[in-house]
């Protein structure tokens, strides 16, 4: 079954700044300004090789996705199979699985991509199973 992660939680990091009176060198009253870091979304589509289309292989891949989604760098996640939407010229139902990962900021995404042992283990364990992978990122 598709999994949902941390729904309803805020995954944007908030930074607070205080405006200063430059003449007197002290904070201005009621001058705390909060800024949220921009989020980043990482969407990955997988087409599995025909040798890995059986129930056991799919269950193993789904278990791997569930483990991948435990990465501490991921703010929210969702994964699933193609939705049963109507066939239209602009829809693509040819892929087998997709993952949507939301990161609080680009730094979290970069940490996930470079040296996250959970992400590295997923790639090492499953890269031989996919015929094609397509990534689309949104910032």
C-alpha positions in Angstrom: 0.0 0.0 0.0 1.2 3.6 -0.6 2.6 5.2 2.4 2.2 8.8 3.7 4.8 10.5 5.8 4.4 13.1 8.5 1.2 14.5 7.0 0.2 17.8 8.6 3.6 18.6 9.9 5.6 21.7 8.9 8.8 20.7 7.3 10.1 24.2 6.5 12.9 25.4 8.8 12.2 28.8 10.3 14.9 31.4 11.0 14.3 34.4 13.1 15.9 37.8 12.8 15.8 40.8 15.1 15.9 44.3 13.6 18.4 46.6 15.3 18.4 50.3 16.0 21.7 51.1 14.4 22.1 54.4 16.1 21.6 53.0 19.6 22.7 49.4 19.0 19.7 47.7 20.5 16.8 45.7 19.2 13.7 47.6 18.0 10.5 46.7 19.9 8.4 44.0 18.3 11.0 43.6 15.5 11.3 39.8 15.3 11.1 38.7 11.6 10.6 35.1 10.7 11.7 33.7 7.4 11.1 30.1 6.2 13.6 28.4 4.0 12.3 27.3 0.6 11.3 23.7 0.3 12.4 21.3 -2.5 10.5 18.4 -4.0 12.1 15.4 -5.5 9.9 13.1 -7.7 11.3 9.8 -9.0 9.6 7.4 -11.4 10.6 3.8 -11.8 10.0 1.3 -14.6 10.9 -2.2 -13.4 12.5 -4.8 -15.6 10.2 -7.6 -16.6 12.1 -10.1 -14.4 11.0 -8.1 -11.4 7.2 -7.8 -12.1 6.2 -10.7 -9.9 4.4 -10.3 -6.5 7.5 -11.2 -4.5 9.8 -8.8 -6.3 7.2 -6.0 -6.1 6.8 -6.6 -2.3 10.5 -6.4 -1.9 10.7 -3.2 -3.8 7.9 -1.7 -1.8 9.7 -2.7 1.4 12.8 -1.0 0.1 10.8 2.2 -0.6 9.4 2.2 2.9 12.9 1.9 4.3 14.1 4.7 2.0 11.4 7.0 3.3 12.9 6.7 6.8 15.8 8.9 5.8 16.1 11.7 8.4 16.6 14.3 5.6 13.1 13.7 4.2 10.4 16.0 5.5 7.4 14.4 3.9 7.0 11.5 1.5 4.4 9.7 -0.6 4.8 6.8 -3.0 2.5 4.7 -5.1 1.6 3.2 -8.4 0.0 4.9 -11.4 -3.4 6.3 -10.5 -6.4 4.9 -12.4 -7.0 8.1 -14.2 -8.5 8.3 -17.7 -6.1 7.8 -20.6 -5.4 11.1 -22.2 -2.6 12.3 -24.6 -0.9 14.0 -21.7 -0.9 11.2 -19.1 1.7 8.5 -18.7 0.7 5.3 -16.9 3.7 3.3 -18.2 5.8 3.5 -15.0 5.5 1.0 -12.1 6.2 3.1 -9.0 6.8 6.8 -8.1 8.1 8.5 -5.0 7.5 12.1 -4.1 9.9 13.4 -1.4 9.7 16.8 0.1 12.8 18.4 1.7 12.8 21.5 4.0 15.5 23.0 1.9 18.2 22.3 -0.8 20.8 21.4 1.9 18.6 18.5 3.1 18.2 17.3 -0.4 21.9 17.5 -1.1 22.6 15.6 2.1 20.2 12.9 1.1 21.8 12.6 -2.4 25.4 12.7 -1.2 26.2 10.2 1.6 22.9 9.3 3.1 23.4 5.6 4.0 19.7 4.9 3.7 19.5 6.4 0.2 22.8 4.7 -0.8 21.5 1.3 0.4 18.3 1.7 -1.6 20.2 2.4 -4.8 22.7 -0.4 -4.2 19.9 -2.9 -3.4 17.5 -2.1 -6.2 19.4 -0.4 -9.2 19.6 -3.8 -11.0 15.8 -4.1 -10.9 14.8 -1.0 -12.8 14.8 -0.6 -16.5 14.5 3.2 -16.3 14.4 5.9 -13.7 13.3 9.4 -14.3 13.8 12.3 -11.8 11.9 15.6 -11.8 12.7 18.1 -9.1 10.8 21.2 -8.1 12.2 24.1 -6.1 
